[in-house]
């Protein structure tokens, strides 16, 4: 009887611990990824993804804990339980699905572009031959430049036969502004944000590829993913999704959860 009582007590304590854990939602982000996730001038986390997550957490009564991650090791820290998801302009990749990760529906259509100085003389992708081109580690842009079916042939024309990899896009932008690199392969909304920040920059009209953003959860977290998706759809219905996109100057035409404007 004592053994049974102890077992029941252990199960109750385990359930209580699980409920307590569920009260806090840990959001893994790239803290250098405006306008989706970044530190604002007040030192607070801001961005489209951050505010969407805050709204979902408020809806369910969860406490939000934001966990900045090294983007190149985002899946390692997710597997280690350091955060409950990766939600920060993360590209939905088949390789993640094949590895067993649970991926949400797409909420944003993205385009890979090239950011350069307006006076660089670089106006086409062909002009990147022999140039120093940077990209952030662990991004879909880096993967695209290494993909034989993607832009590996283009990357082979860069100085050194490959892009220069950097820790985050803010560093890429700073190096570009300083003239240490000639161009950056980057997501369009981030390119637009950096162009405004630094000034004197241009985005090439030729694009490198398209993709979609989603949220990544650990293998087995299907129920949590569905709950977050349901929360997001409520934010779509009440207008929060569109209002936040407008706040962060995102084009409504690339919001996957809204009908495209004609």
QUICOR-V746452 format. One record per residue. N is the residue number from 0. RES is the residue in one small letter. PHI is phi in degrees with one decimal (NA if undefined). Layout:
# QUICOR-V746452
n=N res=RES phi=PHI
n=N res=RES phi=PHI
This chain:
# QUICOR-V746452
n=0 res=x phi=NA
n=1 res=x phi=-62.1
n=2 res=x phi=-64.0
n=3 res=x phi=-64.4
n=4 res=x phi=-62.1
n=5 res=x phi=-63.5
n=6 res=x phi=-65.2
n=7 res=x phi=-61.6
n=8 res=x phi=-63.2
n=9 res=x phi=-64.2
n=10 res=x phi=-65.4
n=11 res=x phi=-62.7
n=12 res=x phi=-64.0
n=13 res=x phi=-65.2
n=14 res=x phi=-63.6
n=15 res=x phi=-62.8
n=16 res=x phi=-64.1
n=17 res=x phi=-63.8
n=18 res=x phi=-65.4
n=19 res=x phi=-64.3
n=20 res=x phi=-63.6
n=21 res=x phi=-67.7
n=22 res=x phi=-71.5
n=23 res=x phi=-115.4
n=24 res=x phi=-109.3
n=25 res=x phi=-97.7
n=26 res=x phi=-100.8
n=27 res=x phi=-84.6
n=28 res=x phi=-133.9
n=29 res=x phi=-89.2
n=30 res=x phi=-80.1
n=31 res=x phi=-125.2
n=32 res=x phi=-135.9
n=33 res=x phi=-70.3
n=34 res=x phi=-97.7
n=35 res=x phi=-92.5
n=36 res=x phi=-158.9
n=37 res=x phi=-168.7
n=38 res=x phi=-91.9
n=39 res=x phi=-83.3
n=40 res=x phi=-64.2
n=41 res=x phi=-91.6
n=42 res=x phi=81.5
n=43 res=x phi=-102.4
n=44 res=x phi=-72.9
n=45 res=x phi=-142.6
n=46 res=x phi=125.2
n=47 res=x phi=-58.6
n=48 res=x phi=-65.4
n=49 res=x phi=-61.7
n=50 res=x phi=-71.4
n=51 res=x phi=-63.6
n=52 res=x phi=-65.2
n=53 res=x phi=-58.3
n=54 res=x phi=-65.2
n=55 res=x phi=-65.3
n=56 res=x phi=-63.4
n=57 res=x phi=-61.3
n=58 res=x phi=-61.5
n=59 res=x phi=-97.5
n=60 res=x phi=74.9
n=61 res=x phi=-88.8
n=62 res=x phi=-82.9
n=63 res=x phi=-94.3
n=64 res=x phi=-116.9
n=65 res=x phi=-94.0
n=66 res=x phi=-117.1
n=67 res=x phi=-67.2
n=68 res=x phi=-126.2
n=69 res=x phi=-74.7
n=70 res=x phi=-60.4
n=71 res=x phi=-68.9
n=72 res=x phi=-121.9
n=73 res=x phi=-60.1
n=74 res=x phi=-76.0
n=75 res=x phi=-63.8
n=76 res=x phi=-70.9
n=77 res=x phi=-65.8
n=78 res=x phi=-60.9
n=79 res=x phi=-78.6
n=80 res=x phi=80.6
n=81 res=x phi=-72.3
n=82 res=x phi=-152.4
n=83 res=x phi=-89.2
n=84 res=x phi=-160.5
n=85 res=x phi=-113.0
n=86 res=x phi=-137.8
n=87 res=x phi=-169.9
n=88 res=x phi=56.4
n=89 res=x phi=-90.7
n=90 res=x phi=-73.4
n=91 res=x phi=-74.6
n=92 res=x phi=-121.9
n=93 res=x phi=-60.3
n=94 res=x phi=-62.7
n=95 res=x phi=-69.5
n=96 res=x phi=-62.5
n=97 res=x phi=-65.0
n=98 res=x phi=-82.2
n=99 res=x phi=100.4
n=100 res=x phi=-70.7
n=101 res=x phi=-93.4
n=102 res=x phi=-114.2
n=103 res=x phi=-74.3
n=104 res=x phi=-65.4
n=105 res=x phi=-76.0
n=106 res=x phi=-123.6
n=107 res=x phi=-154.1
n=108 res=x phi=-91.8
n=109 res=x phi=-117.7
n=110 res=x phi=-127.9
n=111 res=x phi=-86.0
n=112 res=x phi=-133.2
n=113 res=x phi=-116.1
n=114 res=x phi=-105.4
n=115 res=x phi=-145.3
n=116 res=x phi=-76.2
n=117 res=x phi=-61.5
n=118 res=x phi=-103.0
n=119 res=x phi=-75.6
n=120 res=x phi=83.7
n=121 res=x phi=-90.5
n=122 res=x phi=-124.7
n=123 res=x phi=-135.5
n=124 res=x phi=-62.9
n=125 res=x phi=-62.5
n=126 res=x phi=-71.5
n=127 res=x phi=-79.0
n=128 res=x phi=-59.3
n=129 res=x phi=78.7
n=130 res=x phi=-97.4
n=131 res=x phi=-87.2
n=132 res=x phi=-117.9
n=133 res=x phi=-104.7
n=134 res=x phi=-153.7
n=135 res=x phi=-79.2
n=136 res=x phi=-60.8
n=137 res=x phi=77.5
n=138 res=x phi=-96.8
n=139 res=x phi=-66.7
n=140 res=x phi=-64.3
n=141 res=x phi=-62.8
n=142 res=x phi=-63.4
n=143 res=x phi=-61.8
n=144 res=x phi=-73.9
n=145 res=x phi=-102.6
n=146 res=x phi=-85.4
n=147 res=x phi=-61.6
n=148 res=x phi=-91.8
n=149 res=x phi=-106.6
n=150 res=x phi=-120.7
n=151 res=x phi=-63.4
n=152 res=x phi=-64.5
n=153 res=x phi=-65.6
n=154 res=x phi=-60.3
n=155 res=x phi=-65.8
n=156 res=x phi=-86.3
n=157 res=x phi=-67.3
n=158 res=x phi=-56.3
n=159 res=x phi=82.6
n=160 res=x phi=76.0
n=161 res=x phi=-164.2
n=162 res=x phi=-73.8
n=163 res=x phi=-86.3
n=164 res=x phi=-98.2
n=165 res=x phi=-132.2
n=166 res=x phi=-66.8
n=167 res=x phi=-152.8
n=168 res=x phi=-73.6
n=169 res=x phi=-64.8
n=170 res=x phi=-65.3
n=171 res=x phi=-56.8
n=172 res=x phi=-65.1
n=173 res=x phi=-64.7
n=174 res=x phi=-66.9
n=175 res=x phi=-65.7
n=176 res=x phi=-62.1
n=177 res=x phi=-82.5
n=178 res=x phi=86.5
n=179 res=x phi=-74.2
n=180 res=x phi=-129.6
n=181 res=x phi=-97.3
n=182 res=x phi=-162.4
n=183 res=x phi=-133.3
n=184 res=x phi=-88.5
n=185 res=x phi=-157.4
n=186 res=x phi=-71.1
n=187 res=x phi=-54.4
n=188 res=x phi=-63.2
n=189 res=x phi=-72.0
n=190 res=x phi=-60.0
n=191 res=x phi=-64.3
n=192 res=x phi=-65.9
n=193 res=x phi=-67.8
n=194 res=x phi=-61.7
n=195 res=x phi=-70.2
n=196 res=x phi=-65.8
n=197 res=x phi=-93.8
n=198 res=x phi=73.9
n=199 res=x phi=66.8
n=200 res=x phi=-119.3
n=201 res=x phi=-139.0
n=202 res=x phi=-108.8
n=203 res=x phi=-63.7
n=204 res=x phi=-70.3
n=205 res=x phi=-67.9
n=206 res=x phi=-108.0
n=207 res=x phi=-102.5
n=208 res=x phi=165.4
n=209 res=x phi=-123.3
n=210 res=x phi=-162.3
n=211 res=x phi=-133.4
n=212 res=x phi=-92.4
n=213 res=x phi=-149.8
n=214 res=x phi=-115.9
n=215 res=x phi=-107.3
n=216 res=x phi=-120.4
n=217 res=x phi=-68.5
n=218 res=x phi=-56.5
n=219 res=x phi=97.8
n=220 res=x phi=-91.9
n=221 res=x phi=-61.4
n=222 res=x phi=-65.5
n=223 res=x phi=-64.9
n=224 res=x phi=-59.7
n=225 res=x phi=-63.2
n=226 res=x phi=-64.0
n=227 res=x phi=-65.5
n=228 res=x phi=-60.6
n=229 res=x phi=-60.8
n=230 res=x phi=-64.3
n=231 res=x phi=-61.6
n=232 res=x phi=-64.6
n=233 res=x phi=-68.2
n=234 res=x phi=-71.6
n=235 res=x phi=-67.3
n=236 res=x phi=-66.4
n=237 res=x phi=-90.0
n=238 res=x phi=91.8
n=239 res=x phi=-64.4
n=240 res=x phi=-56.4
n=241 res=x phi=-69.0
n=242 res=x phi=-61.7
n=243 res=x phi=-69.7
n=244 res=x phi=-61.3
n=245 res=x phi=-67.1
n=246 res=x phi=-59.2
n=247 res=x phi=-97.2
n=248 res=x phi=57.7
n=249 res=x phi=-92.3
n=250 res=x phi=-69.0
n=251 res=x phi=-58.6
n=252 res=x phi=-69.4
n=253 res=x phi=-108.1
n=254 res=x phi=-87.4
n=255 res=x phi=-64.0
n=256 res=x phi=-96.0
n=257 res=x phi=-120.6
n=258 res=x phi=-63.9
n=259 res=x phi=-70.5
n=260 res=x phi=-68.9
n=261 res=x phi=-88.4
